[in-house]
Amino acid sequence: MNYGFKKLEAMAEGSGGQVELSMDKIKPLVIPVPKDYNEKCKSIDIQKAIVEFLEFWKINYTDVFRQTVTHQKPILEKIKKALIPATFRHDKTIVKSFNEFTKSNNYKIKLEEVTFKKIDFFNIKKNDLLSPKKLEKNQDLILQNSSNNGYPVYSGAIEQLCKVDESKYPNKIFVPNYQNPDISFANNGDGSAGRNFFVHTDKYFVNQERTVISFKNDNDFYSLYILNQIINMRDKYSMNRENRPTPKDLPKFGIEITLPSHNTLSSFDIQKILVEFWEMILNNMDERFTKFDNIERLTDKVDEAFLYRTFSKIEWR
């Protein structure tokens, strides 16, 4: 039985190591059986040897790679989630990495020189959190005015609705600070509402409910620094469509933002440096995840090729 299944695996028309043979495909198949080699080595003995050999191959080679990837992925996920909190508590590994990063970029700062304090996110500054004016409620009118060269219109859902020329609604377009971009998130839509945050680096419109975080005092708060903390806290505060951090509901979350301070550098400058450091670490991790995905695909392909080569070299009945 094991022998027959190994042969089916070799003939499966799937990818990613998945056997995708339906019953309609299996019924007409003929499973080749190896010939007797001699009186002492019958076909059944060869079948058992083939199965044992193939299992030895997987256990000692390709499965080792799969197990390594399976083990490493959750570790990387934990490291990603712990990166920002570890920075704030001056974790030794993070301190070393940060200091190497600042030295290589000629930033005159060490992490142990930075102190951190928590403040209430809702009290950062009045009017920092906006519920933007809606565009025309009639979406048909907006769609009639859509343009390939206009600026994006974001609705209350996740996706961009369309593009509209600025001249159609000159008083309703949002112009972000290009050095400190606006952040927004959808209030409606699928399960990602209240969890997916967007950075607006260019002009944009808002058609329906959508919370926009726009920091007016650009000398105090760097929006991408705040964004990184909010994203890192989504699970902690159970942000979702029914539990959205809108300006109205924000106080109930009790969200605290950690701000840095230094003897010579401004908090804003430190925030920018920290964001640059975090992005470097996270980008490196994303590259490792991509490599892991490639390893999984390649090991599946190797197994497929190995099965094929094994069965193609045998003399059958």
MARSE-758877 format. One record per residue (C-alpha): residue number from 0; x, y negated, z; residue in three letters. Coordinates in pm, whole numbers, padded with zeros to 5 digits. Layout:
N
n/east/north/up/res
NUM/X/Y/Z/Ala
...
This chain:
317
n/east/north/up/res
0/00000/00000/00000/Met
1/00282/-00242/00090/Asn
2/00452/-00162/-00237/Tyr
3/00135/-00240/-00436/Gly
4/00089/-00570/-00255/Phe
5/00447/-00673/-00326/Lys
6/00385/-00608/-00693/Lys
7/00066/-00820/-00681/Leu
8/00265/-01100/-00523/Glu
9/00510/-01091/-00809/Ala
10/00225/-01113/-01062/Met
11/00019/-01381/-00884/Ala
12/-00052/-01691/-01088/Glu
13/-00005/-01934/-00801/Gly
14/00246/-02176/-00666/Ser
15/00375/-02268/-00323/Gly
16/00396/-01903/-00220/Gly
17/00018/-01857/-00228/Gln
18/-00138/-01543/-00380/Val
19/-00421/-01665/-00598/Glu
20/-00545/-01350/-00771/Leu
21/-00924/-01314/-00783/Ser
22/-01098/-00976/-00802/Met
23/-01170/-01035/-01171/Asp
24/-00797/-01065/-01231/Lys
25/-00705/-00772/-01009/Ile
26/-00945/-00512/-01155/Lys
27/-00773/-00472/-01496/Pro
28/-00423/-00474/-01346/Leu
29/-00209/-00162/-01358/Val
30/00052/-00127/-01084/Ile
31/00372/00025/-01226/Pro
32/00522/00300/-01011/Val
33/00896/00377/-01021/Pro
34/01006/00711/-01158/Lys
35/01155/00982/-00939/Asp
36/01530/00938/-00930/Tyr
37/01599/01300/-00837/Asn
38/01461/01574/-00614/Glu
39/01593/01403/-00302/Lys
40/01482/01053/-00403/Cys
41/01120/01059/-00504/Lys
42/00908/00767/-00628/Ser
43/00756/00714/-00282/Ile
44/01106/00686/-00133/Asp
45/01198/00422/-00392/Ile
46/00875/00233/-00322/Gln
47/00952/00223/00051/Lys
48/01309/00113/-00018/Ala
49/01187/-00169/-00244/Ile
50/00945/-00296/00023/Val
51/01213/-00274/00291/Glu
52/01461/-00454/00067/Phe
53/01219/-00736/-00018/Leu
54/01124/-00785/00345/Glu
55/01493/-00787/00439/Phe
56/01547/-01058/00179/Trp
57/01269/-01281/00312/Lys
58/01351/-01230/00680/Ile
59/01722/-01296/00639/Asn
60/01716/-01565/00372/Tyr
61/01413/-01765/00259/Thr
62/01215/-01724/00583/Asp
63/01512/-01866/00771/Val
64/01477/-02189/00573/Phe
65/01101/-02194/00628/Arg
66/01139/-02143/01002/Gln
67/01397/-02421/01021/Thr
68/01163/-02661/00845/Val
69/00866/-02551/01059/Thr
70/01074/-02611/01371/His
71/01221/-02946/01264/Gln
72/00905/-03119/01135/Lys
73/00725/-03156/01470/Pro
74/01049/-03268/01633/Ile
75/01082/-03548/01377/Leu
76/00718/-03645/01432/Glu
77/00781/-03677/01805/Lys
78/01093/-03884/01743/Ile
79/00896/-04118/01513/Lys
80/00630/-04176/01778/Lys
81/00891/-04220/02052/Ala
82/01112/-04463/01858/Leu
83/00948/-04789/01968/Ile
84/00884/-04694/02333/Pro
85/01241/-04560/02354/Ala
86/01368/-04895/02226/Thr
87/01180/-05084/02498/Phe
88/01316/-04864/02777/Arg
89/01676/-04887/02647/His
90/01715/-04518/02569/Asp
91/02088/-04440/02544/Lys
92/02066/-04290/02196/Thr
93/01861/-04584/02066/Ile
94/02097/-04835/02230/Val
95/02393/-04674/02055/Lys
96/02216/-04662/01717/Ser
97/02089/-05020/01747/Phe
98/02431/-05156/01840/Asn
99/02592/-04977/01545/Glu
100/02320/-05117/01320/Phe
101/02364/-05478/01441/Thr
102/02744/-05454/01419/Lys
103/02730/-05330/01059/Ser
104/02494/-05618/00971/Asn
105/02692/-05884/01161/Asn
106/02408/-05955/01405/Tyr
107/02551/-06096/01728/Lys
108/02335/-05896/01964/Ile
109/02334/-05572/02161/Lys
110/02022/-05395/02278/Leu
111/02131/-05392/02642/Glu
112/02134/-05776/02627/Glu
113/01764/-05781/02536/Val
114/01491/-05783/02800/Thr
115/01131/-05688/02729/Phe
116/00806/-05804/02884/Lys
117/00445/-05706/02822/Lys
118/00168/-05952/02744/Ile
119/-00203/-05915/02677/Asp
120/-00246/-05887/02300/Phe
121/-00581/-06067/02309/Phe
122/-00424/-06368/02478/Asn
123/-00129/-06407/02244/Ile
124/-00282/-06722/02104/Lys
125/-00631/-06849/02031/Lys
126/-00736/-06819/01666/Asn
127/-00458/-06576/01588/Asp
128/-00729/-06317/01530/Leu
129/-00971/-06408/01256/Leu
130/-01292/-06269/01117/Ser
131/-01254/-06420/00771/Pro
132/-01535/-06592/00587/Lys
133/-01707/-06356/00351/Lys
134/-01697/-06411/-00019/Leu
135/-02031/-06407/-00198/Glu
136/-02257/-06141/-00051/Lys
137/-02372/-06046/-00399/Asn
138/-02109/-05796/-00512/Gln
139/-02252/-05795/-00864/Asp
140/-02153/-06161/-00898/Leu
141/-01801/-06084/-00780/Ile
142/-01768/-05796/-01023/Leu
143/-01886/-06022/-01307/Gln
144/-01606/-06262/-01216/Asn
145/-01343/-05990/-01188/Ser
146/-01013/-06046/-01366/Ser
147/-00708/-05837/-01447/Asn
148/-00479/-06123/-01347/Asn
149/-00661/-06245/-01035/Gly
150/-00605/-06179/-00667/Tyr
151/-00739/-05870/-00487/Pro
152/-01077/-05871/-00317/Val
153/-01092/-05650/-00006/Tyr
154/-01425/-05534/00124/Ser
155/-01513/-05381/00457/Gly
156/-01401/-05043/00324/Ala
157/-01047/-04919/00280/Ile
158/-01005/-04971/-00093/Glu
159/-00950/-05289/-00289/Gln
160/-01280/-05386/-00451/Leu
161/-01152/-05572/-00757/Cys
162/-00956/-05883/-00858/Lys
163/-01092/-06235/-00895/Val
164/-00934/-06551/-01034/Asp
165/-00857/-06806/-00764/Glu
166/-01044/-07080/-00954/Ser
167/-01377/-06895/-00904/Lys
168/-01362/-06928/-00524/Tyr
169/-01085/-07182/-00448/Pro
170/-01202/-07244/-00090/Asn
171/-01230/-06881/00009/Lys
172/-00890/-06744/-00077/Ile
173/-00646/-06650/00198/Phe
174/-00291/-06775/00156/Val
175/-00059/-06587/00389/Pro
176/00270/-06712/00521/Asn
177/00507/-06525/00291/Tyr
178/00774/-06506/00563/Gln
179/00526/-06380/00821/Asn
180/00248/-06201/00627/Pro
181/-00112/-06154/00737/Asp
182/-00228/-05812/00857/Ile
183/-00579/-05676/00812/Ser
184/-00772/-05355/00856/Phe
185/-01103/-05229/00728/Ala
186/-01400/-05217/00962/Asn
187/-01612/-04979/00755/Asn
188/-01561/-04690/00517/Gly
189/-01427/-04345/00585/Asp
190/-01257/-04200/00892/Gly
191/-00949/-04417/00834/Ser
192/-01140/-04737/00914/Ala
193/-00996/-04906/01220/Gly
194/-00670/-04712/01178/Arg
195/-00525/-04816/00841/Asn
196/-00356/-05154/00857/Phe
197/-00256/-05357/00552/Phe
198/00013/-05621/00510/Val
199/-00085/-05908/00279/His
200/00223/-06050/00113/Thr
201/00026/-06251/-00144/Asp
202/-00306/-06436/-00175/Lys
203/-00624/-06235/-00129/Tyr
204/-01002/-06253/-00083/Phe
205/-01226/-06083/00172/Val
206/-01579/-05989/00072/Asn
207/-01723/-05820/00380/Gln
208/-01628/-05746/00738/Glu
209/-01257/-05715/00770/Arg
210/-01039/-05814/01061/Thr
211/-00741/-06030/00970/Val
212/-00452/-06090/01207/Ile
213/-00281/-06414/01112/Ser
214/-00022/-06558/01349/Phe
215/-00035/-06937/01339/Lys
216/00260/-06999/01568/Asn
217/00528/-06854/01345/Asp
218/00806/-06931/01591/Asn
219/00673/-06688/01850/Asp
220/00536/-06379/01679/Phe
221/00660/-06184/01379/Tyr
222/00358/-06007/01232/Ser
223/00546/-05693/01121/Leu
224/00683/-05652/01472/Tyr
225/00329/-05667/01614/Ile
226/00207/-05436/01335/Leu
227/00462/-05168/01422/Asn
228/00343/-05167/01781/Gln
229/-00026/-05153/01687/Ile
230/00032/-04858/01452/Ile
231/00232/-04683/01722/Asn
232/-00059/-04729/01966/Met
233/-00345/-04609/01743/Arg
234/-00365/-04267/01907/Asp
235/-00312/-04404/02258/Lys
236/-00613/-04636/02226/Tyr
237/-00817/-04392/02011/Ser
238/-00868/-04644/01731/Met
239/-01117/-04527/01472/Asn
240/-01427/-04637/01283/Arg
241/-01646/-04628/01596/Glu
242/-01372/-04775/01816/Asn
243/-01222/-05055/01609/Arg
244/-00990/-05322/01754/Pro
245/-01201/-05611/01620/Thr
246/-01170/-05958/01781/Pro
247/-01503/-05901/01957/Lys
248/-01412/-05559/02095/Asp
249/-01040/-05611/02141/Leu
250/-01045/-05697/02514/Pro
251/-01189/-05356/02605/Lys
252/-00875/-05188/02470/Phe
253/-00650/-05368/02714/Gly
254/-00375/-05363/02453/Ile
255/-00041/-05492/02571/Glu
256/00230/-05608/02333/Ile
257/00594/-05591/02435/Thr
258/00799/-05900/02346/Leu
259/01179/-05929/02354/Pro
260/01390/-06212/02494/Ser
261/01760/-06296/02477/His
262/01992/-06559/02618/Asn
263/02091/-06705/02280/Thr
264/01856/-06568/02012/Leu
265/01489/-06654/01987/Ser
266/01226/-06386/02046/Ser
267/01114/-06424/01684/Phe
268/01465/-06353/01552/Asp
269/01500/-06047/01775/Ile
270/01162/-05920/01656/Gln
271/01279/-05941/01293/Lys
272/01602/-05755/01376/Ile
273/01411/-05484/01561/Leu
274/01171/-05437/01268/Val
275/01466/-05403/01032/Glu
276/01621/-05145/01264/Phe
277/01298/-04946/01304/Trp
278/01236/-04945/00929/Glu
279/01587/-04810/00869/Met
280/01528/-04523/01114/Ile
281/01178/-04446/00985/Leu
282/01290/-04454/00620/Asn
283/01567/-04205/00702/Asn
284/01311/-03979/00867/Met
285/01078/-04004/00567/Asp
286/01367/-03896/00345/Glu
287/01419/-03594/00567/Arg
288/01050/-03505/00544/Phe
289/01078/-03523/00165/Thr
290/01379/-03290/00176/Lys
291/01188/-03048/00396/Phe
292/00899/-03044/00149/Asp
293/01144/-02977/-00132/Asn
294/01303/-02691/00064/Ile
295/00963/-02529/00117/Glu
296/00881/-02551/-00252/Arg
297/01222/-02420/-00356/Leu
298/01211/-02121/-00120/Thr
299/00870/-02028/-00260/Asp
300/01013/-02045/-00612/Lys
301/01315/-01839/-00510/Val
302/01089/-01570/-00367/Asp
303/00881/-01565/-00685/Glu
304/01191/-01534/-00901/Ala
305/01342/-01268/-00676/Phe
306/01026/-01057/-00687/Leu
307/01013/-01083/-01064/Tyr
308/01381/-00993/-01108/Arg
309/01351/-00699/-00869/Thr
310/01058/-00541/-01051/Phe
311/01191/-00618/-01398/Ser
312/01507/-00407/-01343/Lys
313/01334/-00088/-01236/Ile
314/01257/00206/-01463/Glu
315/00885/00278/-01435/Trp
316/00668/00582/-01503/Arg
